[in-house]
Amino acid sequence: MKLKGKKIGILIENKFEEPEIWYYKYRFSEEGADVHFLTRLWGKPELEFKGSLFQEPFKCKESFECMDDETLGSYAVIIVPGGMVSDH
């Protein structure tokens, strides 16, 4: 459990690459990390995104919009996946 106690944020948006997101979700958790998927919720309680390869739905309930410096500092890392996620 190399990542035990570490908090990891991963940005998520439409047209994400499913294998990349699944890898982050499962491997970081297997290593003991507290994994959070973040997006801009636009005032909604959650948003559902679709992957680019399989159109797999993914629900996100956490926003980075109003994140203060203290909350941001609680993350060991924020990952910006490649492809359309980083473009959005």
MODELLER restraints for C-alpha pairs under 7 A, 6 or more apart:
rsr = mdl.restraints
at = mdl.atoms
rsr.add(forms.Gaussian(group=physical.xy_distance, feature=features.Distance(at['CA:1:A'], at['CA:31:A']), mean=4.38, stdev=0.5))
rsr.add(forms.Gaussian(group=physical.xy_distance, feature=features.Distance(at['CA:1:A'], at['CA:32:A']), mean=5.25, stdev=0.5))
rsr.add(forms.Gaussian(group=physical.xy_distance, feature=features.Distance(at['CA:2:A'], at['CA:31:A']), mean=5.60, stdev=0.5))
rsr.add(forms.Gaussian(group=physical.xy_distance, feature=features.Distance(at['CA:2:A'], at['CA:32:A']), mean=6.93, stdev=0.5))
rsr.add(forms.Gaussian(group=physical.xy_distance, feature=features.Distance(at['CA:3:A'], at['CA:31:A']), mean=5.27, stdev=0.5))
rsr.add(forms.Gaussian(group=physical.xy_distance, feature=features.Distance(at['CA:3:A'], at['CA:32:A']), mean=5.14, stdev=0.5))
rsr.add(forms.Gaussian(group=physical.xy_distance, feature=features.Distance(at['CA:3:A'], at['CA:33:A']), mean=4.96, stdev=0.5))
rsr.add(forms.Gaussian(group=physical.xy_distance, feature=features.Distance(at['CA:4:A'], at['CA:31:A']), mean=6.44, stdev=0.5))
rsr.add(forms.Gaussian(group=physical.xy_distance, feature=features.Distance(at['CA:4:A'], at['CA:32:A']), mean=4.06, stdev=0.5))
rsr.add(forms.Gaussian(group=physical.xy_distance, feature=features.Distance(at['CA:4:A'], at['CA:33:A']), mean=5.15, stdev=0.5))
rsr.add(forms.Gaussian(group=physical.xy_distance, feature=features.Distance(at['CA:5:A'], at['CA:32:A']), mean=6.70, stdev=0.5))
rsr.add(forms.Gaussian(group=physical.xy_distance, feature=features.Distance(at['CA:5:A'], at['CA:33:A']), mean=5.92, stdev=0.5))
rsr.add(forms.Gaussian(group=physical.xy_distance, feature=features.Distance(at['CA:5:A'], at['CA:34:A']), mean=6.81, stdev=0.5))
rsr.add(forms.Gaussian(group=physical.xy_distance, feature=features.Distance(at['CA:6:A'], at['CA:33:A']), mean=5.04, stdev=0.5))
rsr.add(forms.Gaussian(group=physical.xy_distance, feature=features.Distance(at['CA:6:A'], at['CA:34:A']), mean=6.07, stdev=0.5))
rsr.add(forms.Gaussian(group=physical.xy_distance, feature=features.Distance(at['CA:6:A'], at['CA:76:A']), mean=5.94, stdev=0.5))
rsr.add(forms.Gaussian(group=physical.xy_distance, feature=features.Distance(at['CA:7:A'], at['CA:33:A']), mean=5.86, stdev=0.5))
rsr.add(forms.Gaussian(group=physical.xy_distance, feature=features.Distance(at['CA:7:A'], at['CA:34:A']), mean=4.67, stdev=0.5))
rsr.add(forms.Gaussian(group=physical.xy_distance, feature=features.Distance(at['CA:7:A'], at['CA:35:A']), mean=6.06, stdev=0.5))
rsr.add(forms.Gaussian(group=physical.xy_distance, feature=features.Distance(at['CA:7:A'], at['CA:74:A']), mean=6.92, stdev=0.5))
rsr.add(forms.Gaussian(group=physical.xy_distance, feature=features.Distance(at['CA:7:A'], at['CA:75:A']), mean=4.84, stdev=0.5))
rsr.add(forms.Gaussian(group=physical.xy_distance, feature=features.Distance(at['CA:7:A'], at['CA:76:A']), mean=5.53, stdev=0.5))
rsr.add(forms.Gaussian(group=physical.xy_distance, feature=features.Distance(at['CA:8:A'], at['CA:33:A']), mean=6.70, stdev=0.5))
rsr.add(forms.Gaussian(group=physical.xy_distance, feature=features.Distance(at['CA:8:A'], at['CA:34:A']), mean=6.09, stdev=0.5))
rsr.add(forms.Gaussian(group=physical.xy_distance, feature=features.Distance(at['CA:8:A'], at['CA:35:A']), mean=4.94, stdev=0.5))
rsr.add(forms.Gaussian(group=physical.xy_distance, feature=features.Distance(at['CA:8:A'], at['CA:36:A']), mean=6.07, stdev=0.5))
rsr.add(forms.Gaussian(group=physical.xy_distance, feature=features.Distance(at['CA:8:A'], at['CA:75:A']), mean=5.57, stdev=0.5))
rsr.add(forms.Gaussian(group=physical.xy_distance, feature=features.Distance(at['CA:8:A'], at['CA:76:A']), mean=5.84, stdev=0.5))
rsr.add(forms.Gaussian(group=physical.xy_distance, feature=features.Distance(at['CA:8:A'], at['CA:77:A']), mean=5.32, stdev=0.5))
rsr.add(forms.Gaussian(group=physical.xy_distance, feature=features.Distance(at['CA:8:A'], at['CA:78:A']), mean=6.07, stdev=0.5))
rsr.add(forms.Gaussian(group=physical.xy_distance, feature=features.Distance(at['CA:9:A'], at['CA:35:A']), mean=6.13, stdev=0.5))
rsr.add(forms.Gaussian(group=physical.xy_distance, feature=features.Distance(at['CA:9:A'], at['CA:36:A']), mean=4.80, stdev=0.5))
rsr.add(forms.Gaussian(group=physical.xy_distance, feature=features.Distance(at['CA:9:A'], at['CA:37:A']), mean=5.78, stdev=0.5))
rsr.add(forms.Gaussian(group=physical.xy_distance, feature=features.Distance(at['CA:9:A'], at['CA:38:A']), mean=6.53, stdev=0.5))
rsr.add(forms.Gaussian(group=physical.xy_distance, feature=features.Distance(at['CA:9:A'], at['CA:75:A']), mean=6.53, stdev=0.5))
rsr.add(forms.Gaussian(group=physical.xy_distance, feature=features.Distance(at['CA:9:A'], at['CA:77:A']), mean=6.28, stdev=0.5))
rsr.add(forms.Gaussian(group=physical.xy_distance, feature=features.Distance(at['CA:9:A'], at['CA:78:A']), mean=4.51, stdev=0.5))
rsr.add(forms.Gaussian(group=physical.xy_distance, feature=features.Distance(at['CA:9:A'], at['CA:79:A']), mean=6.10, stdev=0.5))
rsr.add(forms.Gaussian(group=physical.xy_distance, feature=features.Distance(at['CA:10:A'], at['CA:36:A']), mean=6.18, stdev=0.5))
rsr.add(forms.Gaussian(group=physical.xy_distance, feature=features.Distance(at['CA:10:A'], at['CA:37:A']), mean=4.80, stdev=0.5))
rsr.add(forms.Gaussian(group=physical.xy_distance, feature=features.Distance(at['CA:10:A'], at['CA:38:A']), mean=5.91, stdev=0.5))
rsr.add(forms.Gaussian(group=physical.xy_distance, feature=features.Distance(at['CA:10:A'], at['CA:78:A']), mean=5.65, stdev=0.5))
rsr.add(forms.Gaussian(group=physical.xy_distance, feature=features.Distance(at['CA:10:A'], at['CA:79:A']), mean=4.69, stdev=0.5))
rsr.add(forms.Gaussian(group=physical.xy_distance, feature=features.Distance(at['CA:10:A'], at['CA:80:A']), mean=6.22, stdev=0.5))
rsr.add(forms.Gaussian(group=physical.xy_distance, feature=features.Distance(at['CA:11:A'], at['CA:37:A']), mean=5.74, stdev=0.5))
rsr.add(forms.Gaussian(group=physical.xy_distance, feature=features.Distance(at['CA:11:A'], at['CA:38:A']), mean=4.80, stdev=0.5))
rsr.add(forms.Gaussian(group=physical.xy_distance, feature=features.Distance(at['CA:11:A'], at['CA:39:A']), mean=5.71, stdev=0.5))
rsr.add(forms.Gaussian(group=physical.xy_distance, feature=features.Distance(at['CA:11:A'], at['CA:79:A']), mean=6.30, stdev=0.5))
rsr.add(forms.Gaussian(group=physical.xy_distance, feature=features.Distance(at['CA:11:A'], at['CA:80:A']), mean=5.44, stdev=0.5))
rsr.add(forms.Gaussian(group=physical.xy_distance, feature=features.Distance(at['CA:11:A'], at['CA:81:A']), mean=6.86, stdev=0.5))
rsr.add(forms.Gaussian(group=physical.xy_distance, feature=features.Distance(at['CA:12:A'], at['CA:37:A']), mean=6.28, stdev=0.5))
rsr.add(forms.Gaussian(group=physical.xy_distance, feature=features.Distance(at['CA:12:A'], at['CA:38:A']), mean=5.99, stdev=0.5))
rsr.add(forms.Gaussian(group=physical.xy_distance, feature=features.Distance(at['CA:12:A'], at['CA:39:A']), mean=5.62, stdev=0.5))
rsr.add(forms.Gaussian(group=physical.xy_distance, feature=features.Distance(at['CA:12:A'], at['CA:85:A']), mean=6.08, stdev=0.5))
rsr.add(forms.Gaussian(group=physical.xy_distance, feature=features.Distance(at['CA:13:A'], at['CA:39:A']), mean=6.72, stdev=0.5))
rsr.add(forms.Gaussian(group=physical.xy_distance, feature=features.Distance(at['CA:13:A'], at['CA:49:A']), mean=6.16, stdev=0.5))
rsr.add(forms.Gaussian(group=physical.xy_distance, feature=features.Distance(at['CA:13:A'], at['CA:85:A']), mean=5.07, stdev=0.5))
rsr.add(forms.Gaussian(group=physical.xy_distance, feature=features.Distance(at['CA:13:A'], at['CA:88:A']), mean=6.90, stdev=0.5))
rsr.add(forms.Gaussian(group=physical.xy_distance, feature=features.Distance(at['CA:14:A'], at['CA:49:A']), mean=4.75, stdev=0.5))
rsr.add(forms.Gaussian(group=physical.xy_distance, feature=features.Distance(at['CA:14:A'], at['CA:50:A']), mean=5.32, stdev=0.5))
rsr.add(forms.Gaussian(group=physical.xy_distance, feature=features.Distance(at['CA:14:A'], at['CA:51:A']), mean=6.30, stdev=0.5))
rsr.add(forms.Gaussian(group=physical.xy_distance, feature=features.Distance(at['CA:14:A'], at['CA:85:A']), mean=6.77, stdev=0.5))
rsr.add(forms.Gaussian(group=physical.xy_distance, feature=features.Distance(at['CA:15:A'], at['CA:50:A']), mean=5.68, stdev=0.5))
rsr.add(forms.Gaussian(group=physical.xy_distance, feature=features.Distance(at['CA:15:A'], at['CA:51:A']), mean=4.48, stdev=0.5))
rsr.add(forms.Gaussian(group=physical.xy_distance, feature=features.Distance(at['CA:15:A'], at['CA:52:A']), mean=4.25, stdev=0.5))
rsr.add(forms.Gaussian(group=physical.xy_distance, feature=features.Distance(at['CA:15:A'], at['CA:84:A']), mean=5.92, stdev=0.5))
rsr.add(forms.Gaussian(group=physical.xy_distance, feature=features.Distance(at['CA:15:A'], at['CA:85:A']), mean=6.99, stdev=0.5))
rsr.add(forms.Gaussian(group=physical.xy_distance, feature=features.Distance(at['CA:16:A'], at['CA:51:A']), mean=4.67, stdev=0.5))
rsr.add(forms.Gaussian(group=physical.xy_distance, feature=features.Distance(at['CA:16:A'], at['CA:52:A']), mean=5.66, stdev=0.5))
rsr.add(forms.Gaussian(group=physical.xy_distance, feature=features.Distance(at['CA:16:A'], at['CA:84:A']), mean=6.25, stdev=0.5))
rsr.add(forms.Gaussian(group=physical.xy_distance, feature=features.Distance(at['CA:16:A'], at['CA:85:A']), mean=5.82, stdev=0.5))
rsr.add(forms.Gaussian(group=physical.xy_distance, feature=features.Distance(at['CA:17:A'], at['CA:51:A']), mean=5.78, stdev=0.5))
rsr.add(forms.Gaussian(group=physical.xy_distance, feature=features.Distance(at['CA:17:A'], at['CA:52:A']), mean=5.74, stdev=0.5))
rsr.add(forms.Gaussian(group=physical.xy_distance, feature=features.Distance(at['CA:17:A'], at['CA:53:A']), mean=6.57, stdev=0.5))
rsr.add(forms.Gaussian(group=physical.xy_distance, feature=features.Distance(at['CA:18:A'], at['CA:51:A']), mean=5.63, stdev=0.5))
rsr.add(forms.Gaussian(group=physical.xy_distance, feature=features.Distance(at['CA:18:A'], at['CA:53:A']), mean=6.74, stdev=0.5))
rsr.add(forms.Gaussian(group=physical.xy_distance, feature=features.Distance(at['CA:25:A'], at['CA:35:A']), mean=6.82, stdev=0.5))
rsr.add(forms.Gaussian(group=physical.xy_distance, feature=features.Distance(at['CA:28:A'], at['CA:35:A']), mean=6.93, stdev=0.5))
rsr.add(forms.Gaussian(group=physical.xy_distance, feature=features.Distance(at['CA:29:A'], at['CA:35:A']), mean=6.54, stdev=0.5))
rsr.add(forms.Gaussian(group=physical.xy_distance, feature=features.Distance(at['CA:37:A'], at['CA:60:A']), mean=6.38, stdev=0.5))
rsr.add(forms.Gaussian(group=physical.xy_distance, feature=features.Distance(at['CA:37:A'], at['CA:62:A']), mean=6.54, stdev=0.5))
rsr.add(forms.Gaussian(group=physical.xy_distance, feature=features.Distance(at['CA:38:A'], at['CA:60:A']), mean=6.75, stdev=0.5))
rsr.add(forms.Gaussian(group=physical.xy_distance, feature=features.Distance(at['CA:38:A'], at['CA:62:A']), mean=5.05, stdev=0.5))
rsr.add(forms.Gaussian(group=physical.xy_distance, feature=features.Distance(at['CA:38:A'], at['CA:63:A']), mean=5.18, stdev=0.5))
rsr.add(forms.Gaussian(group=physical.xy_distance, feature=features.Distance(at['CA:38:A'], at['CA:64:A']), mean=5.97, stdev=0.5))
rsr.add(forms.Gaussian(group=physical.xy_distance, feature=features.Distance(at['CA:39:A'], at['CA:62:A']), mean=6.50, stdev=0.5))
rsr.add(forms.Gaussian(group=physical.xy_distance, feature=features.Distance(at['CA:39:A'], at['CA:63:A']), mean=4.96, stdev=0.5))
rsr.add(forms.Gaussian(group=physical.xy_distance, feature=features.Distance(at['CA:39:A'], at['CA:64:A']), mean=5.98, stdev=0.5))
rsr.add(forms.Gaussian(group=physical.xy_distance, feature=features.Distance(at['CA:40:A'], at['CA:63:A']), mean=5.19, stdev=0.5))
rsr.add(forms.Gaussian(group=physical.xy_distance, feature=features.Distance(at['CA:40:A'], at['CA:64:A']), mean=6.11, stdev=0.5))
rsr.add(forms.Gaussian(group=physical.xy_distance, feature=features.Distance(at['CA:40:A'], at['CA:65:A']), mean=5.80, stdev=0.5))
rsr.add(forms.Gaussian(group=physical.xy_distance, feature=features.Distance(at['CA:41:A'], at['CA:47:A']), mean=6.43, stdev=0.5))
rsr.add(forms.Gaussian(group=physical.xy_distance, feature=features.Distance(at['CA:41:A'], at['CA:63:A']), mean=5.64, stdev=0.5))
rsr.add(forms.Gaussian(group=physical.xy_distance, feature=features.Distance(at['CA:45:A'], at['CA:61:A']), mean=6.15, stdev=0.5))
rsr.add(forms.Gaussian(group=physical.xy_distance, feature=features.Distance(at['CA:46:A'], at['CA:59:A']), mean=6.71, stdev=0.5))
rsr.add(forms.Gaussian(group=physical.xy_distance, feature=features.Distance(at['CA:46:A'], at['CA:60:A']), mean=5.52, stdev=0.5))
rsr.add(forms.Gaussian(group=physical.xy_distance, feature=features.Distance(at['CA:46:A'], at['CA:61:A']), mean=4.36, stdev=0.5))
rsr.add(forms.Gaussian(group=physical.xy_distance, feature=features.Distance(at['CA:47:A'], at['CA:59:A']), mean=5.69, stdev=0.5))
rsr.add(forms.Gaussian(group=physical.xy_distance, feature=features.Distance(at['CA:47:A'], at['CA:60:A']), mean=5.49, stdev=0.5))
rsr.add(forms.Gaussian(group=physical.xy_distance, feature=features.Distance(at['CA:47:A'], at['CA:61:A']), mean=6.74, stdev=0.5))
rsr.add(forms.Gaussian(group=physical.xy_distance, feature=features.Distance(at['CA:48:A'], at['CA:57:A']), mean=6.32, stdev=0.5))
rsr.add(forms.Gaussian(group=physical.xy_distance, feature=features.Distance(at['CA:48:A'], at['CA:58:A']), mean=5.45, stdev=0.5))
rsr.add(forms.Gaussian(group=physical.xy_distance, feature=features.Distance(at['CA:48:A'], at['CA:59:A']), mean=4.31, stdev=0.5))
rsr.add(forms.Gaussian(group=physical.xy_distance, feature=features.Distance(at['CA:48:A'], at['CA:60:A']), mean=6.32, stdev=0.5))
rsr.add(forms.Gaussian(group=physical.xy_distance, feature=features.Distance(at['CA:49:A'], at['CA:57:A']), mean=5.55, stdev=0.5))
rsr.add(forms.Gaussian(group=physical.xy_distance, feature=features.Distance(at['CA:49:A'], at['CA:58:A']), mean=5.18, stdev=0.5))
rsr.add(forms.Gaussian(group=physical.xy_distance, feature=features.Distance(at['CA:49:A'], at['CA:59:A']), mean=6.33, stdev=0.5))
rsr.add(forms.Gaussian(group=physical.xy_distance, feature=features.Distance(at['CA:50:A'], at['CA:56:A']), mean=5.36, stdev=0.5))
rsr.add(forms.Gaussian(group=physical.xy_distance, feature=features.Distance(at['CA:50:A'], at['CA:57:A']), mean=4.58, stdev=0.5))
rsr.add(forms.Gaussian(group=physical.xy_distance, feature=features.Distance(at['CA:50:A'], at['CA:58:A']), mean=6.28, stdev=0.5))
rsr.add(forms.Gaussian(group=physical.xy_distance, feature=features.Distance(at['CA:51:A'], at['CA:57:A']), mean=6.48, stdev=0.5))
rsr.add(forms.Gaussian(group=physical.xy_distance, feature=features.Distance(at['CA:80:A'], at['CA:86:A']), mean=6.05, stdev=0.5))
